[in-house]
C-alpha cells in the first residue's frame, strides 16, 4: 500500500490470531479481501487497497467510511472460512479487526522511513567494505609476506635524513 493514498479513516487493521500459520501471504490476502467483499457489509470494488504490515497484520482500505463502521460494529472478531484446493480441506482463519488510526499510520510512516534509512546505511556499509578490501589488496600487493618459509630479512638504511647532519637529496 502506498502511504500517500491511504486515509486512516477508511481503513481497518486485520490481525491474524497467533495460532494461524501463514505460508502464502498473497493467497491469505486474497481470502481476507474476499471475506469482506462477499460479506453483507461490502461488495465488489469496495476495497480500494490491501497490504501487509508484517507477517500477521494487514490493512484494508475501503472506498466508504460507512463500510468500515459496519465492519467494526459487527465483525470485530471473525473467522474467515474457505475450502482449500486441491484437497477440499476446510480451513478457518480467526482474525481480529480494529480501526486503523492516525497514530498507527504515523508509526507506519516512521517505520518505513527507518527501514529506508537502514537500507541506505547497509548499502553504504557494503560499499565501504568493498572499498576497504580494494585498498587492502593495493597495499598488500607490493608487500613481502613473512609467513612463507623460508623468508628473508631486510635492513633499511636511510641515507637521506641524518640525526646530526643536514638532509641530503641525492
Backbone as a ProteinNet text record, in pm:
[ID]
protein_1_A
[PRIMARY]
XXXXXXXXXXXXXXXXXXXXXXXXXXXXXXXXXXXXXXXXXXXXXXXXXXXXXXXXXXXXXXXXXXXXXXXXXXXXXXXXXXXXXXXXXXXXXXXXXXXXXXXXXXXXXXXXXXXXXXXXXXXXXXXXXXXXXXXXXXXXXXXXXXXXXXXXXXXXXXXXXXXXXXXXXX
[TERTIARY]
84.6	0	88.2	45	122.2	72.7	164.9	126.8	47.8	68.7	1.8	-146.6	-187.5	-326.7	-410.6	-351.1	-426.9	-474.6	-603.2	-659.9	-693.3	-635.4	-661.8	-809.7	-886.9	-1028.9	-1102.4	-1065.7	-1139.4	-1068	-983.7	-906.8	-939.4	-916.6	-922.3	-790.6	-757.4	-640.9	-694.3	-646	-687.7	-566.2	-578.9	-468.3	-504.4	-417.9	-439.4	-409.7	-485.2	-462.5	-325.6	-261.5	-126.4	-113.1	-219.3	-209.7	-221.3	-246.4	-260.6	-122.4	-94.4	33.2	12	84.3	72.6	188.3	154.9	258.7	261.3	151.5	142.9	69.3	142.8	82.3	-16.6	17.5	-70.9	-205.7	-201.6	-324	-406.3	-338.5	-409.6	-473.9	-404.1	-462.3	-585	-579.7	-697	-815.7	-791.2	-900.2	-954	-865.7	-910.6	-999.4	-951.6	-1029.7	-1160.5	-1157.5	-1281.2	-1382.5	-1333.5	-1423.5	-1502.4	-1434.8	-1504.4	-1581.1	-1534.2	-1606.7	-1737.1	-1734.3	-1853.1	-1946.8	-1906.7	-1993.2	-2107.1	-2200.3	-2314.3	-2272.1	-2150.2	-2107.1	-2033.2	-1987.7	-1913.9	-1955.2	-1894.3	-1924.4	-1809.9	-1828.5	-1723.5	-1682.9	-1555.5	-1498.6	-1510.4	-1532.4	-1542.2	-1408.8	-1318.3	-1184.5	-1091.4	-1036.2	-951.1	-804.7	-761.1	-622.6	-615.7	-515.4	-490.5	-341.7	-285.4	-142	-104.3	7.3	58.4	146.6	129.6	221.5	337.5	305.7	405.2	346.3	402.4	356.8	220.2	165.9	38.1	-66.7	-30.2	-120.7	-133.8	-259.7	-287.9	-373.5	-368.1	-453.7	-536.9	-668.1	-759.6	-818.7	-815.2	-872.3	-1000	-1106.9	-1237.4	-1269.4	-1360.3	-1397.8	-1494.3	-1560.1	-1656.9	-1634.8	-1642.9	-1626.5	-1740.1	-1860.7	-1974.8	-1944.6	-1876.9	-1839.8	-1748.3	-1652.3	-1559.7	-1637	-1727	-1806.8	-1890.8	-1953.8	-2034.1	-1948.4	-1833.2	-1743.6	-1697.4	-1659.3	-1612.1	-1723.5	-1846.4	-1959.4	-1995.3	-1986.3	-2037.5	-1931.4	-1808.5	-1710	-1576.6	-1579.7	-1454.3	-1369.8	-1432.3	-1365.7	-1443.1	-1377.2	-1446.4	-1357.2	-1417.6	-1344.3	-1366.1	-1257	-1263	-1256.4	-1357.7	-1366.9	-1358.5	-1287.9	-1281.9	-1239.4	-1258.9	-1214.5	-1085.9	-985.6	-854.7	-853	-788.7	-770.6	-634.2	-608.4	-694.5	-761.2	-730.1	-782.1	-917.4	-973.4	-1104.1	-1110	-995.4	-992.7	-1050.9	-1136.9	-1196.7	-1096.3	-1074.1	-976.3	-1047.6	-1010	-1065.6	-950.7	-962.3	-861.1	-927.3	-904.3	-959.4	-880.5	-953.1	-889.8	-956	-882	-932.3	-929.2	-1038.6	-1049.6	-1053.1	-967.2	-959.8	-957.8	-993.8	-980.3	-832.9	-803.6	-668.7	-667.5	-584.7	-586.8	-476.9	-489	-385.7	-250.6	-251.8	-126.8	-60.6	-141.1	-86.9	-25.5	-94.1	-43.8	87.2	95.6	220	332.5	302.9	405.3	450.1	355.4	389.6	482.2	450.6	535.3	674.3	678.6	807.5	888.4	821.7	889	942.3	864.4	909.1	1032	1030.7	1147.8	1269.4	1250.8	1362.1	1415.4	1325.5	1369.1	1446.5	1400.7	1471.5	1610.4	1618.7	1748.5	1839.1	1784.3	1863.4	1916.3	1831.4	1876.6	1988.6	1973.8	2075.8	2207.8	2200.5	2321.2	2385.6	2303.8	2358.1	2428	2367	2430.2	2562.1	2562.8	2684.9	2791.3	2750.2	2843.2	2903.5	2818.9	2869.9	2969.7	2937.5	3026.2	3159.4	3154.9	3277.9	3361.2	3294.8	3367.4	3436.3	3369	3430.1	3548.8	3533.2	3643.1	3760.9	3732.9	3838	3913.9	3841.4	3907	3994.4	3946.5	4027.9	4155.3	4142.5	4259.5	4357.2	4304.3	4391.3	4469.2	4401.2	4469.8	4575.2	4550	4650.6	4771	4747.8	4856.1	4938.8	4873.7	4944.4	4997.5	4959	5006.9	5156.8	5213.1	5355.7	5432.4	5377	5445.2	5503.4	5597.3	5661.9	5600.7	5536.7	5469.9	5571.8	5572.5	5667.9	5618.7	5503.4	5453	5507.3	5577.3	5635.6	5764.6	5791.7	5916.5	5994	6117.1	6193.9	6158.5	6185.4	6168.5	6295.1	6315.4	6439	6420.5	6527.1	6526.9	6577.8	6544.7	6588.1	6637.9	6738.9	6787.2	6765.7	6696.8	6672.2	6766.9	6847.5	6941.3	6895.1	6869.4	6826.1	6950.7	6979	7093.5	7050.1	6930.1	6879.3	6869.3	6811.3	6794.8	6889.6	6963.5	7060.9	7028	7064.3	7035.1	7119.2	7245.9	7333.9	7375.7	7335.6	7372	7245.6	7265.9	7152.7	7100.7	6974.1	6915.3	6986.3	7015.3	7080.9	6981.6	6967.9	6874.4	6953.4	6995.1	7062.3	7178.7
-117.8	0	122.9	222.5	345.6	437	504.7	588.2	711.1	760.4	882.8	862.5	740.2	719.2	663.6	629.4	566.4	670.9	673.6	757.6	668.1	693.7	607.3	597.5	697.2	697.3	582.9	549.6	447.7	313.2	287.9	163.8	82.3	-48.1	-135.9	-213.2	-254.3	-340.1	-479.2	-577.5	-715.9	-792.8	-847.8	-921	-1068.1	-1152.4	-1296.5	-1343	-1438.1	-1494.5	-1564.1	-1571	-1627.8	-1772	-1850.6	-1990.4	-2009.6	-1902.8	-1912.2	-1908.7	-2010.6	-2017	-1969.1	-1863	-1808.6	-1862.8	-1942.1	-1994.3	-1918.9	-1857.2	-1782.7	-1652.2	-1543.4	-1414.3	-1366.9	-1387.9	-1341.9	-1413.4	-1545.2	-1624.1	-1583.2	-1565.5	-1526.3	-1388.6	-1295.5	-1162.8	-1175.1	-1262.3	-1284.2	-1330.7	-1423.5	-1472.9	-1360.6	-1277.7	-1165.4	-1070.1	-1028.7	-933	-994.6	-1121.6	-1187.2	-1195	-1219.7	-1229.5	-1100.1	-987.7	-860.3	-814.8	-851	-815.7	-894.2	-1021.4	-1106.2	-1093.6	-1018.3	-1004.2	-907.3	-901	-810.1	-664.8	-641.5	-505.2	-439.9	-518.9	-462	-534.4	-496.9	-559.9	-535.3	-576.1	-555	-407.7	-386.2	-251	-167.6	-231.6	-156.6	-150.1	-243.1	-239.3	-180.7	-64.1	2	-38	-79.3	-121.6	-224.8	-309.8	-407.4	-436.6	-445.3	-473	-523.3	-594.6	-648.4	-546	-531.1	-450.8	-538	-660	-757.8	-895.1	-998.7	-1133.7	-1170.8	-1090.5	-1125	-1014.6	-898.4	-784.3	-723.9	-704.6	-644.3	-519.5	-429.9	-311.1	-313	-296.3	-289	-149.2	-89.3	43.9	29.8	87.4	79.5	212.4	204.6	325.6	413	355.5	432.4	408.6	514.3	503.7	423.2	428.3	354.1	203.9	153	11.4	-22.5	64.6	43.7	43.3	139.3	147.1	21.4	-28.7	-150.7	-271.9	-283	-396.2	-389.8	-272.2	-258.9	-287	-257.3	-281.9	-430.6	-500.8	-638.1	-747.1	-711.9	-816	-793.6	-751.9	-727.9	-854.4	-963.9	-1093.7	-1184.6	-1231.6	-1310.9	-1426	-1520.3	-1634.7	-1638.2	-1639.8	-1649.4	-1797.3	-1844.6	-1986.9	-2004.6	-2110.3	-2145.1	-2290.7	-2344.5	-2480.7	-2471.6	-2543.7	-2538.4	-2627.8	-2578.1	-2655.3	-2720	-2837.7	-2931.2	-3033.7	-3034.5	-3141.6	-3110	-2993.6	-2950.4	-2948.3	-2937.8	-2930	-2795.3	-2799.4	-2676.4	-2606.6	-2479.7	-2400.4	-2283.7	-2255	-2141.1	-2053.4	-1923.7	-1828.2	-1729.5	-1744.9	-1647.3	-1515.7	-1405.5	-1273.8	-1176.3	-1073.4	-964.1	-838.3	-763.2	-643.6	-521.3	-424.2	-299.5	-181.4	-64.4	54.8	87.8	146.4	194	343	380.6	516.9	603.3	733.7	828.1	793.8	755.5	721.9	600	501.9	383.6	420.1	505.7	549.5	625.2	712.9	787.1	692.4	592.5	494.8	413.7	376.4	301.5	384	512.3	600	613.2	627.9	638	509.5	395.1	267	254.6	300	295.1	383.1	502.9	591.6	525.9	464.4	397.5	280.6	204.3	92.3	142.4	251.1	308.5	356.9	420.9	467.1	348.4	243	122.6	61	54.8	2	88.3	220.8	312.8	290.4	276.9	255.7	120.2	17.8	-113	-107.8	-38.9	-24.2	51.7	156.3	233.3	145.8	65.4	-24.1	-124.4	-182.4	-277.2	-209.3	-88.9	-13.9	15.3	57.6	87.3	-38.4	-149.6	-274.9	-318.5	-301.3	-335.4	-243.4	-115.6	-20.2	-56.7	-96.2	-137.4	-258.7	-357	-473.9	-435.2	-342	-293.5	-226.6	-143.1	-75.7	-176.6	-276.4	-379.8	-450.9	-485.4	-556.6	-468.1	-337.5	-245.8	-235.5	-225.9	-213	-340	-454.4	-579.7	-638.4	-581.3	-636.4	-613.3	-508	-478.1	-511.7	-592.6	-624.6	-765.1	-787	-917.1	-989	-1102.4	-1174.3	-1256.7	-1238.5	-1306.2	-1444.1	-1487.3	-1617.2	-1733.6	-1700.4	-1806.2	-1857.2	-1983.7	-2041.5	-2093.6	-2061.4	-1965.7	-1822.4	-1733.6	-1592.2	-1518.7	-1404.9	-1331.1	-1217.8	-1150.5	-1033	-916.3	-797.8	-679.8	-576.1	-502.6	-389	-266	-168.3	-44.2	61.8	117.7	221.7	352.2	448.7	579.6	663.5	691.6	776.6	913.4	955.1	1086.8	1175.9	1124.6	1204	1151.6	1247.2	1210.2	1283.1	1224.1	1287.6	1412.7	1409.8	1521.5	1601.2	1562.9	1634.4	1681.1	1767.3	1814.2	1703.3	1715.8	1619.7	1628.3	1509.5	1505.3	1452.9	1525	1487.2	1422.6	1308.8	1253.7	1172.9
0	0	0	-69.5	-72.2	37.6	102.4	216	172.9	50.7	9.1	-15.9	-54.8	-90.8	23.4	134.8	242.6	342.2	363.3	467.7	585	703.2	817.7	852.4	814.8	849	779.1	658.1	582.9	582.1	681.8	686.6	811.5	797.3	914.2	921.2	1042.1	1064.5	1094.9	1021.3	1040.4	1091.5	1212.1	1273.3	1282.2	1230.4	1238.3	1379.8	1426.1	1558.7	1561.5	1678.8	1687.7	1638.6	1648	1606.4	1455.4	1380.4	1235	1171.1	1089.6	1019.2	875.8	837.9	702.9	619.3	517.7	429	296.7	260.3	134.6	162.1	173.6	208.3	101.5	-25.1	-132.5	-127.5	-110	-102.3	20.3	134.8	256.9	239.9	173.6	148.7	59.1	-39	-124.4	-41.3	51.9	137.6	226.8	280.4	364.7	286	169.3	90.7	42.6	0.1	-43.6	69.4	190.3	305	322	315.2	336.3	213.1	94.5	-27.3	-36.7	2.7	-7.3	112	211.9	329.2	299.3	390.6	373.9	389.1	438.8	468.1	353.2	258.3	145.7	18.5	-89.4	-216.4	-312.2	-437.9	-536.4	-543.9	-564.2	-577.3	-450.4	-335.8	-210.2	-137.1	-166.9	-108.6	-213.9	-183.2	-281.2	-269.8	-150.9	-131.5	-20.2	-28.3	77.1	79.8	199.8	209.8	347.7	352.9	479	547.4	677.7	757.7	803.6	840.2	882.2	853	907.9	877.8	932.6	1023.6	1087.2	1076.1	1026.1	1026.9	887.9	846.5	716.4	737.8	640.1	641.3	513.6	530.6	416.4	410.6	293.3	274.5	193.3	245.8	181.1	113.7	17.5	-56	23.3	125	203.6	352.6	429	573.2	635.6	577.9	631.6	636.2	535.6	532.6	649.2	674.7	786.7	917.4	934.5	1057.4	1078	970.1	979.4	1016	952.6	982.2	1127.1	1172.5	1310.6	1410.9	1372.3	1461.9	1467.8	1357.1	1350.3	1336.9	1303.6	1272.1	1342.9	1466.9	1540.6	1551.1	1587.6	1592.1	1498	1396.2	1295.3	1250.9	1181.8	1128.7	978.6	906.4	760.5	725.3	652.7	619.1	468.3	427	285.9	271.8	152.6	122.1	41.7	86.8	23.3	-99.6	-203.2	-324.8	-319.5	-358.6	-431.5	-340.7	-210	-124.3	-60	-85.6	-33.7	118.2	182.5	328.4	371.5	473.3	524.3	615.9	588.3	662.7	729	851.6	923.8	972.4	946	989.2	1086.2	1215.2	1309.9	1301.2	1292.4	1283	1379	1411.3	1494.3	1408	1407.8	1325	1415.7	1386.4	1462.9	1367.2	1418.8	1334.2	1311.3	1198.4	1166.7	1201.6	1297.4	1348.8	1289.4	1309.6	1265.1	1327.5	1456.1	1525.3	1461.1	1424.3	1358.7	1223.4	1150.9	1020.4	1036.4	1134.5	1159.5	1197.7	1281.2	1320.3	1199.2	1112	990.7	901.9	885.9	804.2	866.1	997.8	1066.9	1048.1	1061.2	1040.8	898.5	800.3	661.4	640.5	700.6	689.4	753.7	870.4	938.5	855	795.3	711.6	590.3	530.1	415	457	572.1	622.4	653.2	712.1	739.5	610.7	506.5	377.5	320.3	332.2	281.7	355.3	488.6	568	537.5	517.9	481.7	346.2	250.3	119	131.4	212.7	233.7	300	397.2	464.8	366.2	280.5	179.8	87.2	46	-42.8	25.3	150.9	224.2	248.4	276.2	296.2	166.6	53.7	-75.6	-102.9	-72.2	-89.8	0.9	123.8	216.6	161.5	108.9	50.8	-67.2	-150.7	-263	-212.2	-109.7	-53.3	6.4	75.5	132.7	22.9	-84.5	-192.8	-257.5	-266.6	-320.8	-228.5	-98.7	-1.9	1.7	7.1	23.8	-107	-220.8	-347.3	-364.6	-305.6	-317.5	-190.3	-104.7	20.7	15.5	101.5	112.7	231.3	206.3	313.6	392	523	609.6	654.5	608.5	653	568.2	458.4	375.6	438.8	417.5	467	346.4	327.7	407.8	368.9	455.4	423.8	463.3	402.5	425.5	523.9	551.9	638.6	556.9	597.8	525.8	625.3	584.8	663	576.9	631.4	558.3	613.7	526.4	567.6	506	590.1	544.4	519.9	393.8	363.9	310.5	349.8	311.4	434.9	541.7	663.4	769.8	833.4	935.6	1064.2	1175.8	1304	1325.7	1290.7	1321.8	1199.1	1080.9	957.1	886.3	785.9	705.3	614.5	570.7	480.1	345.8	284.9	154.3	51.9	-54.3	-160.8	-275.5	-272.5	-388.5	-362.6
[MASK]
++++++++++++++++++++++++++++++++++++++++++++++++++++++++++++++++++++++++++++++++++++++++++++++++++++++++++++++++++++++++++++++++++++++++++++++++++++++++++++++++++++++++++

